[in-house]
Amino acid sequence: MALTDKFWDTLTTVIKMNDKIVVMAEQMKAQQQKIENLTARVIRLETALELALASRERKRVTER
């Protein structure tokens, strides 16, 4: 009986671990999506900043 109990406990532990891994994988996917969205936003901000700086520089050159 003790061997059966140990086997059952081990099987239960493995099932619980699998559930945790599935939850963690879903969380990682959500985090990755957030990171990708933030990366896209940063790229857009960098582009806007570079355009604004270039425009400002052109104005300086034409004013001289």
Beta strands, then each sheet from edge to edge (+ up, - down):
end
